[in-house]
Amino acid sequence: MVTRRDFLKISAVVGASTLITARFRGVTRVFAQIQGGTLDPTFVPKYATPLLIPPVMPRAGTIKQTGGKNIDYYEISMKQITQQILPAGLPPTTVWGYGAIATDSKRGLLLHNAPSLTIEAQWNRPVRVKWINDLQDANGNYLPHLLPVDPTLHWANPPGGPADRDTRPTFGSTPGPYTGPVPIVTHVHGAVGVGDESDGYAEAWYLPAANNISSDYATEGTWYNFFAGKAAAGYGATWGPGFATFQYPNANRASTIWYHDHALGMTRLNVYAGPAGFYLIRGGPAGDDAVLDTRFGTPAVLPGPAPKENDKFPPNKTYYEIPIAIQDRSFNADGSLFYPDTRAFFDEFAGPFIPDSNISPIWNPEFFGNMIMVNGNTWPFQTVEQRRYRFRFLNGCQSRFLILDFSNIPGVDVWQIGNEGGFLAAPVNITGMGNQLLMGLAERADVIVDFTNVPVGNYVLGNLGPDEPFGGGVPGVDFDASDPDSTGQIMAFNVVPTLAPDPTTPPQFLALPAIASLPAETITRPLALIEMMSDVEGHDGPSEAMLGNVVDGMPIEQMWMEPVSENPVVGDTEVWEFYNFTADAHPMHVHEVTFEVVNRQALVTNEDGETMPPAQLVGDPRPPEAWESGFKDTVIAYPGEVTRIRAQFNTPGQFVWHCHIVEHEDNEMMRPYRIGPVQPGQPEM
């Protein structure tokens, strides 16, 4: 174990650098740089396991629509499995994973895994998924959570029954962890135009259809039955005990989106346990076929193939397009996942806790795993030829910002061609920017990595993002980079000679599909990112992270339970301004839409680098970064700044916006918003 150390204090600088610098408040918040479970990361062999390239999720069938679009249909359950995440020779790990339970092909792969299989969708062709909560044992009894559940948050709260579900319970004394049946609800992160009944609303969760659930428990969330009625009326789906059926129109531009759990107050735990997977939308007017080679004016050739439905597993062909999910985890010596069971892990605070203070006993404001996991294995390797590859990167970490560092790969050439909303306006030369790629939580980067001029040999993709909350800045100057012996390493590339000439178009010659700008906004909404502090004398730590509004420059906090305050008119375009009053950067995600990043502008800060209320603008706005062109669904909002986005709200219903640091999201840094009027019969807020 390493010694705990205080948060780094960073000098406040406001400027036009690509990573804006801020300073952390000089408080007693401390954390473990590489502390975790009983398995020391230095004892885990690196680059001993080949990278798992997620296969494609098999369809259960095709729903024929008379006079309408045919629908790809899936039946997918979440269940508990044992998986070899650590290298062979170390114990396996119990995790949760999604997997298909039905297939329309004899070659369909009925495999549960973490990360899960990739859903391959076509632009404008709907996908319907029956999502099943199968977190129960062979006897049909529910399985408790793998990780410690803090029941003092505003969470799903099944033991509260129908009257007190989806609340922050009250206690006469500090409770222990919840050990009952686990609620889930799946969110396809980045889905555009989806109905609210299919968006994975946090209060639309459901328990497994287990035998031994107490009769006084709520088995569904507050919004489940209302949304079940909408699904029946809208597309004829019947929901029932332990499952819900969602439909996705795939109205996005061709893009890299993903799916994961979104249950109220439990997202950090449910996702850490394993269930997440890629969801790729292909085709359409902004798909691969619309990319041109500027040398000839002909269709460009992007690296491929990617995995396809019914491919053999393990594969018998070589893939040149590969999705790569990067996550951080900690483990115990028996192979089990480690996640803190006490607030003391974060800042050594030993109480008093709720109800004798406003501090939850188990929730940690942030968590940083001490090992890096890529596509479900710690520190894997991928053999690559001296040619171009297309990698779809996802930052799937808990609280960790990544700065992918290709600089230790001699001769490599790296270009980003897409982000969350599909192709960028133009390729961005990452090599010309120091070979470093910043990725906030839940951000994706569609990247072409050219190994043509890399000498044969083994090389490590590094990480310079910190082992602590990120506030912007330059690694090694404004903050310490991650531990070079553990979290500073992502995976290895073993470079071998190419097997055949590379037919792909060099990325500097790619003309990406044109991007149509959104209409001018009709309203601008100033919104606040806030941190609430402990009420215990002598304890200067956070009690929760919150969102709110800005009125006359002052942040006005809003809790999850309070009425909707953001209510766009259907079809309107709005600018949302994220005023960051905290010391940390926050990756802000808005459900239902993709958006344009408009600009960022500095605010007057105090000596600790935090925005001084009332907020006052300083200097001129600066434009979005080159890799933020086009459309996104998640944006980094830096401390000491206002970050502006523009979105058009076309689908009526109830959705959410939140920080994607999942520990923040689970403790009040998420708010409902509604597009259009209140729906007849909807639950009261």
Secondary structure, DSSP 8 states (H G I E B T S, - for coil): ----EE--------SSSSS-------SS-EE-SS--SSS-GGGS-SS-SB-----B---SEEE--TTS--EEEEEEEEEEEEE--S-TTS--EEEEEEEES--SSTT-----BSSEEEEEEETT--EEEEEEE--B-TTS-B---SS-B-TTSSB--GGGHHHHTTB----SS----B-S---B-EEEET--S--GGGS--TT--B----TT--TTS--B-TTHHHHHHHHHHHH----BTTEEEEEE---S-SEEEEEEE--TTTHHHHHHTS-EEEEEEE-STTSGGG-EETTTTEE---S-----TT--SS-SS--SEEEEEEEEEEE-TTS-EE--SSTHHHH------TTSSS--SS--S----SEEEETTEES-EEEEESSEEEEEEEE--SS--EEEE-TTSTT-EEEEEEETTEEEEEEEESGGGTTEEEE-TT-EEEEEEE-TTS-SEEEEEEE-S-SS------BTTTB----TTTTTEEEEEEEE--SS---S--GGGEE----------SEEEEEEEEEEE--STT---EEEEEEEEEETTEEEEE-TTS-------TT-EEEEEEEE-SSS-EEEEETT--EEEEEEEEE-B-TTS-B-SS--EEEEEE---GGG-S-BSEEEE-TTEEEEEEEE--S-EEEEEEESSHHHHTTT-EEEEEESS--TT----
